[in-house]
Amino acid sequence: MIKVFADLQALSHAAARLFAKEACRAIEARGQFSVLLAGGETPRRAYEILARQPLRDMVPWEQVQFFWGDERYVPPDDQRSNARMARQTLLDLVPVPAAHIHPIPYRSSPRESAAEYEDILRAFFNNGPPRFDLVFLGLGENGHTASLFPGTYAVEERERWVTDVYVAEQGIYRVTLTAPLFNRAALVAFIVAGGGKALILRKVLEGSMEPRRIPAQLIKPVNGTLLWLVEREAARLLSHDCLTDAPLRPHPRPRHHSN
């Protein structure tokens, strides 16, 4: 399903309301809400809105468990840290227990950080199938989501829940959850804003299935829901058929290339 909003402010309010609604629903049903936060600049405003009234008082923060979909391999106080941004805009401003905040650890190597985070996730889910109540994801202009970047081995990973990955164009290691884990979520919501995302958004939703080149196409929840929250400028190249509140049509079949 695709929902289009007039500007970033409206988009951010919608994302914040979605968080609050899903939190209340999960906590009423099971006593707990587990969420994967996205990094980057696009969700920042949504986190700020959640930390303020009226949504702040709607969420039972003591029963929310926070995780991250990816992180740059930087110390937690680094300005590039996704966890640092979430703390500044949301987590330090609401009464969530410290034990319910699970950032990706910064250890002696990216691989060690990834392995430890996978252990944390497996312990949280009691070594059973991981199923987050809500996953927030962003979309990069090159088609990446989380730290699943085009052409990297992270895109191919099917066994591990978490992997390290080197992003050559940025000259940095990252730690990311993998597509199979994202696809087990009950609800995956992309938050996409800006005219610079228009072309790649059209390719993701209406183009040929080429997940090595456009990793966001890997996100297809199994027994879950995929939702796109999109600012109007980012949606400007989508076809009329795509811009409905009906469920998304399946991706086109992959193109087969001879070797």
C-alpha positions in Angstrom: 0.0 0.0 0.0 1.2 3.5 -0.9 0.1 6.6 1.0 1.2 10.0 -0.3 1.5 13.1 1.8 1.8 16.8 0.9 5.1 17.5 2.6 7.6 16.1 5.1 5.7 17.5 8.0 2.5 15.6 7.0 4.5 12.5 6.3 6.3 12.7 9.6 3.0 13.0 11.5 1.6 10.0 9.7 4.7 7.9 10.6 4.5 9.0 14.2 0.8 8.2 14.4 1.5 4.8 12.8 4.0 4.0 15.5 1.6 5.0 18.3 -1.2 3.0 16.8 0.8 -0.1 16.3 2.4 0.2 19.8 -1.0 0.4 21.5 -2.3 -2.5 19.4 0.6 -4.8 20.1 0.7 -4.0 23.8 -3.0 -4.6 24.2 -2.7 -7.9 22.5 0.6 -9.2 23.9 1.9 -6.8 26.5 4.9 -5.7 24.4 5.8 -3.8 21.3 9.0 -4.4 19.4 10.2 -1.8 16.8 13.1 -1.4 14.5 14.1 2.2 14.0 15.5 3.6 10.8 18.4 6.0 10.7 19.1 8.9 8.4 17.4 12.3 8.3 14.0 11.4 6.9 12.6 9.8 10.1 14.1 12.5 12.5 10.9 14.6 12.4 8.7 11.7 13.1 10.7 10.8 16.2 10.5 14.4 17.4 6.7 14.3 17.0 6.5 11.1 19.0 8.3 12.7 21.9 5.7 15.5 22.1 2.1 15.8 23.0 -0.4 14.4 22.3 1.4 11.2 21.0 3.9 11.1 23.9 1.1 10.3 26.4 -0.6 7.8 24.0 2.3 5.3 24.0 2.9 2.9 26.9 6.7 3.5 26.7 7.5 1.1 29.5 6.4 -1.8 27.2 8.2 -0.8 24.1 11.4 -2.6 23.0 13.7 -0.5 20.6 16.1 -2.0 18.1 17.8 -0.6 15.0 17.8 -1.9 11.4 21.4 -0.8 10.8 24.2 1.3 12.1 27.4 2.9 10.9 30.5 1.3 12.5 31.2 4.4 14.7 31.3 5.0 18.4 27.9 5.7 20.0 28.7 9.3 20.6 29.6 9.9 16.9 27.4 12.4 15.1 26.8 9.8 12.4 25.3 7.3 14.8 21.7 6.3 14.1 21.3 5.4 17.8 22.6 8.8 18.9 20.1 10.6 16.6 17.2 8.5 18.0 18.2 9.2 21.6 18.4 12.9 21.0 15.1 13.2 19.3 13.0 10.6 21.1 14.5 8.1 23.6 16.0 10.6 26.0 12.6 12.4 26.1 10.2 9.6 26.9 10.0 7.2 29.9 11.4 4.1 28.1 13.4 1.8 30.4 17.1 1.8 29.6 17.0 -2.0 29.4 14.5 -1.8 26.5 16.9 0.1 24.3 19.0 -2.2 22.2 21.5 -0.3 20.0 23.9 -2.1 17.7 27.1 -2.4 19.8 30.4 -0.9 18.8 33.0 -3.5 19.4 36.6 -4.2 18.2 35.5 -4.9 14.6 32.3 -4.6 12.5 32.1 -8.4 12.4 32.2 -8.7 16.2 29.5 -6.0 16.4 27.3 -7.9 14.0 27.7 -11.2 15.8 26.9 -9.7 19.1 23.8 -8.0 17.8 22.6 -11.2 16.3 23.1 -12.9 19.7 21.0 -10.1 21.3 18.2 -10.6 18.8 18.2 -14.4 19.1 18.0 -14.0 22.9 15.2 -11.6 22.6 13.2 -13.9 20.4 14.2 -17.0 22.4 16.0 -18.5 19.3 12.6 -18.6 17.6 11.5 -16.9 14.4 12.1 -13.2 14.7 9.0 -11.1 14.2 9.1 -7.4 14.9 5.8 -5.6 15.3 7.0 -2.6 13.2 10.0 -1.9 11.0 10.8 1.6 9.8 13.0 1.7 6.7 14.3 4.5 4.5 15.2 4.5 0.8 18.5 5.8 -0.7 18.8 7.4 -4.1 20.9 4.4 -5.1 18.2 1.9 -4.1 19.7 0.9 -0.7 17.7 0.4 2.4 19.1 0.0 5.9 22.7 -0.9 5.0 21.8 -3.2 2.1 23.8 -1.5 -0.6 23.8 -2.4 -4.3 26.3 -5.0 -5.2 27.5 -5.8 -1.6 27.5 -9.2 0.0 24.9 -8.1 2.5 22.3 -8.2 -0.3 23.0 -11.9 -0.8 23.0 -12.9 2.9 20.2 -15.4 3.6 21.4 -17.2 6.8 22.6 -14.6 9.2 20.2 -12.2 10.9 22.9 -9.5 11.1 26.0 -8.9 9.0 28.8 -6.4 8.6 29.3 -4.7 5.2 31.9 -2.4 3.8 30.4 0.5 1.7 33.1 1.5 -0.7 31.6 4.7 -1.9 31.4 6.0 1.7 34.6 4.5 2.9 32.9 3.1 6.0 31.9 -0.2 7.5 28.3 -0.7 8.6 26.3 -3.3 10.5 22.9 -4.2 9.1 20.0 -6.6 9.6 19.4 -8.8 6.6 16.5 -9.0 4.2 15.1 -12.3 5.6 14.8 -10.8 9.1 13.1 -7.6 7.8 10.7 -9.8 5.8 9.5 -11.6 8.9 8.1 -8.4 10.4 4.4 -7.9 11.0 4.5 -4.5 9.4 7.3 -2.8 7.3 6.9 0.9 6.6 9.2 2.8 4.3 9.4 6.5 4.9 10.4 8.3 1.7 10.8 12.1 1.1 12.3 14.4 -1.4 12.3 14.8 -5.1 15.6 13.2 -5.4 14.0 9.9 -4.5 11.4 10.0 -7.2 13.3 8.1 -9.9 14.5 5.3 -7.6 11.1 5.0 -6.0 9.6 4.4 -9.4 12.2 1.8 -10.2 11.6 0.0 -6.9 7.8 -0.2 -7.3 7.3 -0.3 -11.0 10.6 -1.4 -12.6 12.1 -4.8 -13.3 13.0 -6.9 -10.3 16.8 -6.4 -9.9 17.5 -6.7 -6.2 21.3 -6.8 -6.5 21.1 -3.4 -8.1 18.1 -2.1 -6.2 18.2 -3.8 -2.7 15.0 -2.2 -1.5 13.2 -4.6 -3.8 14.2 -7.4 -1.4 11.7 -6.2 1.2 8.6 -8.3 0.7 7.2 -9.3 4.1 6.2 -12.9 4.6 2.8 -13.0 6.4 3.1 -9.3 7.0 2.3 -6.0 5.5 4.4 -3.6 3.4 3.5 0.1 3.6 5.0 3.0 1.8 4.6 6.5 3.4 5.7 8.9 0.7 6.0 12.6 0.4 4.4 14.0 -2.7 7.6 15.1 -4.5 9.1 11.6 -4.1 5.9 10.1 -5.6 5.7 12.4 -8.6 6.9 9.8 -11.1 4.7 7.0 -10.0 1.9 5.9 -12.3 -1.7 6.4 -11.5 -2.2 2.7 -11.1 0.5 2.6 -8.5 -0.9 5.5 -6.5 -3.9 3.9 -4.9 -4.6 2.6 -1.4 -5.0 -0.9 -2.8 -2.3 -3.5 -1.9 0.8 -3.3 -4.0 0.9 -5.5 -7.1 3.6 -8.1 -7.0 7.0 -7.1 -8.3 7.7 -8.1 -11.9 9.6 -11.3 -12.2 13.3 -11.1 -12.3 14.9 -10.7 -15.7 17.1 -13.7 -16.6 20.5 -12.9 -18.1 22.7 -15.4 -19.8 26.2 -15.8 -18.5 
